[in-house]
Amino acid sequence: MTAKGLIKVLKNTEFLKLWIGQLISNIGDEVGFLGLAALVVFKWRASPMEVSMLFVFTSIPSLLFGPIAGVFVDRWKRKTTMICADLIRALIVFLIIFSQEIWEVYILIFLLASASRFFYPARNALIPNIVDKEVLVEANSLSQMTFMLSLILGPAIAMLIIVLVGYRTTFIIDSITFVFSAIMILMINVNEKIGKYRRNPIREMIEGFSFIKKTKVVLFIILLFSFLMLIFGGLNVGYPIYIRDVLKMDVVGLGGVEFAVGIGAVLGSISVGVLSGKVKTGYITYSGIISIGILLILFAAIPVILRSNSICVPLRILQYVHISTSQCFASEKGS
């Protein structure tokens, strides 16, 4: 990835439309996520089991539609698929505002994740149609950087919105960003290259699984990341409860942690880019996994560190922050 390549990609007006739409939409996703946490974890005081079910309903579409979505998207117009997915997601997120029971949120989150399973393969397939082959790496890298940038901006914006206006506004903003993304995609001029497929899509999917099984390197990578995702799935369930019940923080504290995660993701990506080519990929991968383990142990030890009066100013600021969302929740109870 080169600076010259990035500049060339951004000069491509069609890709620029897609990139801007995705940047705004990804920021909206982070805003909506913190709003959902404010509703389920902090307002409804959901139990660990209820929070875990939230992530289960988010993950089920990946198992149901993940293996087959790409096969069908290759047969559809990518622009149309993305626009429909965005508009569907905009409606679903907006409906969360009217949820009164957690099972209603489960259904909406399942539908939201299902629509996303078709959006992302369509986006990945559309990018090669709108950028030159020699800058395809830069285009994909910029898309990934957009997601990481949203990890920083999203929580910061969400914290302000929740404190000043209330958590319901986060869903309205997230819904608007999906509509904005759909409009930007609609404005893209592209001659989509859709192949003619005569074979059964299910048969193609089976052939894909067979290829993975026979290719040891691919199989190892998939198993490794599946194991890591299993671990992080548990962390996603536990850490909002940990922040609420152990660290005694409110949703602003959760937003601060999410903001820190975004900063770390960006710094980590920069570090990988600097080390790439200088250090073996295997060393970078295993060092990253070991570092994650050490940092998770330190994260779990935060209460002990705080009780020992160690120098931990950022955590104390977050723990004892005087901005409370309780008034926002109280004012919205009857509405």
Contacts in CASP RR format, 6 or more apart in sequence:
PFRMAT RR
TARGET T0000
AUTHOR 0000-0000-0000
METHOD contacts of the structure
MODEL  1
MTAKGLIKVLKNTEFLKLWIGQLISNIGDEVGFLGLAALVVFKWRASPME
VSMLFVFTSIPSLLFGPIAGVFVDRWKRKTTMICADLIRALIVFLIIFSQ
EIWEVYILIFLLASASRFFYPARNALIPNIVDKEVLVEANSLSQMTFMLS
LILGPAIAMLIIVLVGYRTTFIIDSITFVFSAIMILMINVNEKIGKYRRN
PIREMIEGFSFIKKTKVVLFIILLFSFLMLIFGGLNVGYPIYIRDVLKMD
VVGLGGVEFAVGIGAVLGSISVGVLSGKVKTGYITYSGIISIGILLILFA
AIPVILRSNSICVPLRILQYVHISTSQCFASEKGS
1 137 0 8 1.000
1 138 0 8 1.000
1 141 0 8 1.000
1 273 0 8 1.000
2 138 0 8 1.000
5 135 0 8 1.000
5 138 0 8 1.000
6 138 0 8 1.000
6 141 0 8 1.000
6 142 0 8 1.000
8 132 0 8 1.000
8 135 0 8 1.000
8 138 0 8 1.000
9 15 0 8 1.000
9 131 0 8 1.000
9 135 0 8 1.000
9 138 0 8 1.000
9 139 0 8 1.000
9 142 0 8 1.000
10 16 0 8 1.000
10 19 0 8 1.000
10 142 0 8 1.000
12 130 0 8 1.000
12 131 0 8 1.000
14 130 0 8 1.000
14 188 0 8 1.000
14 189 0 8 1.000
14 190 0 8 1.000
15 127 0 8 1.000
15 130 0 8 1.000
15 131 0 8 1.000
15 139 0 8 1.000
17 184 0 8 1.000
17 185 0 8 1.000
17 187 0 8 1.000
17 188 0 8 1.000
18 123 0 8 1.000
18 126 0 8 1.000
18 127 0 8 1.000
18 130 0 8 1.000
18 184 0 8 1.000
18 185 0 8 1.000
18 188 0 8 1.000
19 142 0 8 1.000
19 143 0 8 1.000
19 146 0 8 1.000
20 184 0 8 1.000
21 180 0 8 1.000
21 181 0 8 1.000
21 184 0 8 1.000
21 185 0 8 1.000
22 123 0 8 1.000
22 143 0 8 1.000
22 146 0 8 1.000
22 181 0 8 1.000
23 146 0 8 1.000
23 149 0 8 1.000
23 150 0 8 1.000
24 177 0 8 1.000
24 180 0 8 1.000
24 181 0 8 1.000
25 86 0 8 1.000
25 177 0 8 1.000
25 178 0 8 1.000
25 180 0 8 1.000
25 181 0 8 1.000
26 146 0 8 1.000
26 147 0 8 1.000
26 149 0 8 1.000
26 150 0 8 1.000
27 150 0 8 1.000
27 153 0 8 1.000
27 154 0 8 1.000
27 157 0 8 1.000
27 177 0 8 1.000
28 150 0 8 1.000
28 154 0 8 1.000
28 173 0 8 1.000
28 174 0 8 1.000
28 177 0 8 1.000
29 150 0 8 1.000
29 174 0 8 1.000
29 177 0 8 1.000
30 150 0 8 1.000
30 151 0 8 1.000
30 153 0 8 1.000
30 154 0 8 1.000
30 155 0 8 1.000
30 157 0 8 1.000
30 158 0 8 1.000
30 258 0 8 1.000
31 154 0 8 1.000
31 157 0 8 1.000
31 158 0 8 1.000
31 161 0 8 1.000
31 170 0 8 1.000
31 173 0 8 1.000
31 174 0 8 1.000
31 177 0 8 1.000
32 93 0 8 1.000
32 158 0 8 1.000
32 170 0 8 1.000
32 171 0 8 1.000
32 173 0 8 1.000
32 174 0 8 1.000
33 158 0 8 1.000
33 258 0 8 1.000
34 154 0 8 1.000
34 155 0 8 1.000
34 158 0 8 1.000
34 159 0 8 1.000
34 162 0 8 1.000
34 170 0 8 1.000
34 251 0 8 1.000
34 254 0 8 1.000
34 255 0 8 1.000
34 258 0 8 1.000
35 158 0 8 1.000
35 162 0 8 1.000
35 167 0 8 1.000
35 170 0 8 1.000
35 171 0 8 1.000
35 251 0 8 1.000
36 54 0 8 1.000
36 96 0 8 1.000
36 105 0 8 1.000
36 109 0 8 1.000
36 170 0 8 1.000
36 171 0 8 1.000
37 240 0 8 1.000
37 251 0 8 1.000
37 254 0 8 1.000
38 162 0 8 1.000
38 166 0 8 1.000
38 167 0 8 1.000
38 170 0 8 1.000
38 251 0 8 1.000
38 325 0 8 1.000
38 329 0 8 1.000
39 96 0 8 1.000
39 99 0 8 1.000
39 105 0 8 1.000
39 167 0 8 1.000
40 46 0 8 1.000
40 50 0 8 1.000
40 51 0 8 1.000
40 54 0 8 1.000
40 102 0 8 1.000
40 105 0 8 1.000
41 51 0 8 1.000
41 240 0 8 1.000
41 241 0 8 1.000
41 244 0 8 1.000
41 251 0 8 1.000
41 254 0 8 1.000
42 244 0 8 1.000
42 250 0 8 1.000
42 251 0 8 1.000
42 254 0 8 1.000
42 325 0 8 1.000
42 329 0 8 1.000
43 167 0 8 1.000
43 329 0 8 1.000
43 332 0 8 1.000
44 102 0 8 1.000
46 54 0 8 1.000
46 102 0 8 1.000
48 237 0 8 1.000
48 238 0 8 1.000
48 241 0 8 1.000
50 102 0 8 1.000
51 237 0 8 1.000
51 238 0 8 1.000
51 240 0 8 1.000
51 241 0 8 1.000
52 234 0 8 1.000
52 237 0 8 1.000
53 102 0 8 1.000
53 106 0 8 1.000
54 102 0 8 1.000
54 105 0 8 1.000
54 106 0 8 1.000
54 109 0 8 1.000
55 233 0 8 1.000
55 234 0 8 1.000
55 236 0 8 1.000
55 237 0 8 1.000
57 106 0 8 1.000
57 107 0 8 1.000
57 109 0 8 1.000
57 110 0 8 1.000
57 113 0 8 1.000
58 109 0 8 1.000
58 110 0 8 1.000
58 113 0 8 1.000
59 113 0 8 1.000
59 233 0 8 1.000
60 110 0 8 1.000
60 113 0 8 1.000
61 110 0 8 1.000
61 113 0 8 1.000
61 114 0 8 1.000
61 116 0 8 1.000
61 117 0 8 1.000
62 113 0 8 1.000
62 117 0 8 1.000
64 114 0 8 1.000
65 114 0 8 1.000
65 117 0 8 1.000
65 118 0 8 1.000
66 117 0 8 1.000
67 205 0 8 1.000
67 209 0 8 1.000
68 201 0 8 1.000
68 202 0 8 1.000
68 205 0 8 1.000
69 117 0 8 1.000
69 118 0 8 1.000
69 121 0 8 1.000
70 118 0 8 1.000
70 121 0 8 1.000
70 125 0 8 1.000
71 201 0 8 1.000
71 202 0 8 1.000
71 204 0 8 1.000
71 205 0 8 1.000
72 118 0 8 1.000
72 201 0 8 1.000
73 81 0 8 1.000
73 118 0 8 1.000
73 121 0 8 1.000
73 122 0 8 1.000
73 125 0 8 1.000
74 125 0 8 1.000
74 194 0 8 1.000
74 195 0 8 1.000
74 197 0 8 1.000
75 194 0 8 1.000
75 197 0 8 1.000
75 201 0 8 1.000
76 122 0 8 1.000
76 194 0 8 1.000
77 192 0 8 1.000
77 194 0 8 1.000
78 122 0 8 1.000
78 123 0 8 1.000
78 125 0 8 1.000
78 126 0 8 1.000
78 129 0 8 1.000
78 192 0 8 1.000
79 126 0 8 1.000
79 185 0 8 1.000
79 186 0 8 1.000
79 188 0 8 1.000
79 190 0 8 1.000
79 192 0 8 1.000
81 118 0 8 1.000
81 119 0 8 1.000
81 122 0 8 1.000
82 119 0 8 1.000
82 122 0 8 1.000
82 123 0 8 1.000
82 126 0 8 1.000
82 182 0 8 1.000
82 185 0 8 1.000
83 182 0 8 1.000
83 185 0 8 1.000
83 186 0 8 1.000
85 115 0 8 1.000
85 116 0 8 1.000
85 118 0 8 1.000
85 119 0 8 1.000
85 122 0 8 1.000
86 119 0 8 1.000
86 178 0 8 1.000
86 179 0 8 1.000
86 181 0 8 1.000
86 182 0 8 1.000
86 185 0 8 1.000
87 178 0 8 1.000
87 179 0 8 1.000
87 182 0 8 1.000
88 111 0 8 1.000
88 115 0 8 1.000
89 112 0 8 1.000
89 115 0 8 1.000
89 116 0 8 1.000
89 119 0 8 1.000
89 178 0 8 1.000
90 175 0 8 1.000
90 176 0 8 1.000
90 178 0 8 1.000
90 179 0 8 1.000
90 182 0 8 1.000
91 175 0 8 1.000
92 108 0 8 1.000
92 111 0 8 1.000
92 112 0 8 1.000
92 115 0 8 1.000
93 108 0 8 1.000
93 112 0 8 1.000
93 171 0 8 1.000
93 174 0 8 1.000
93 175 0 8 1.000
93 178 0 8 1.000
94 171 0 8 1.000
94 172 0 8 1.000
94 175 0 8 1.000
95 108 0 8 1.000
96 105 0 8 1.000
96 108 0 8 1.000
96 171 0 8 1.000
97 168 0 8 1.000
97 171 0 8 1.000
97 172 0 8 1.000
99 105 0 8 1.000
99 108 0 8 1.000
123 143 0 8 1.000
124 140 0 8 1.000
126 188 0 8 1.000
126 190 0 8 1.000
126 192 0 8 1.000
127 136 0 8 1.000
127 139 0 8 1.000
127 140 0 8 1.000
127 143 0 8 1.000
128 136 0 8 1.000
129 190 0 8 1.000
129 191 0 8 1.000
129 192 0 8 1.000
129 193 0 8 1.000
130 188 0 8 1.000
130 190 0 8 1.000
131 139 0 8 1.000
144 269 0 8 1.000
145 269 0 8 1.000
148 262 0 8 1.000
148 265 0 8 1.000
148 266 0 8 1.000
148 269 0 8 1.000
149 266 0 8 1.000
151 258 0 8 1.000
151 261 0 8 1.000
151 262 0 8 1.000
151 265 0 8 1.000
151 266 0 8 1.000
152 259 0 8 1.000
152 262 0 8 1.000
152 263 0 8 1.000
152 266 0 8 1.000
154 258 0 8 1.000
155 255 0 8 1.000
155 256 0 8 1.000
155 258 0 8 1.000
155 259 0 8 1.000
155 262 0 8 1.000
156 259 0 8 1.000
158 170 0 8 1.000
158 255 0 8 1.000
159 251 0 8 1.000
159 252 0 8 1.000
159 255 0 8 1.000
159 256 0 8 1.000
159 259 0 8 1.000
161 169 0 8 1.000
161 170 0 8 1.000
161 173 0 8 1.000
162 169 0 8 1.000
162 170 0 8 1.000
162 251 0 8 1.000
162 252 0 8 1.000
162 325 0 8 1.000
162 328 0 8 1.000
163 252 0 8 1.000
163 323 0 8 1.000
163 325 0 8 1.000
163 328 0 8 1.000
165 328 0 8 1.000
166 325 0 8 1.000
166 328 0 8 1.000
166 332 0 8 1.000
167 251 0 8 1.000
167 325 0 8 1.000
167 328 0 8 1.000
167 329 0 8 1.000
167 332 0 8 1.000
168 332 0 8 1.000
197 204 0 8 1.000
211 218 0 8 1.000
212 218 0 8 1.000
212 219 0 8 1.000
212 222 0 8 1.000
213 219 0 8 1.000
228 289 0 8 1.000
235 296 0 8 1.000
239 257 0 8 1.000
239 299 0 8 1.000
240 254 0 8 1.000
243 249 0 8 1.000
243 253 0 8 1.000
243 254 0 8 1.000
243 257 0 8 1.000
244 250 0 8 1.000
244 254 0 8 1.000
246 303 0 8 1.000
247 302 0 8 1.000
247 303 0 8 1.000
247 318 0 8 1.000
247 319 0 8 1.000
248 319 0 8 1.000
249 318 0 8 1.000
249 319 0 8 1.000
249 321 0 8 1.000
250 321 0 8 1.000
250 324 0 8 1.000
250 325 0 8 1.000
250 326 0 8 1.000
251 325 0 8 1.000
252 318 0 8 1.000
252 321 0 8 1.000
252 323 0 8 1.000
252 324 0 8 1.000
252 325 0 8 1.000
253 318 0 8 1.000
253 319 0 8 1.000
253 321 0 8 1.000
256 318 0 8 1.000
257 318 0 8 1.000
272 284 0 8 1.000
275 284 0 8 1.000
276 284 0 8 1.000
302 312 0 8 1.000
302 315 0 8 1.000
305 312 0 8 1.000
305 315 0 8 1.000
306 312 0 8 1.000
306 315 0 8 1.000
306 316 0 8 1.000
306 319 0 8 1.000
END
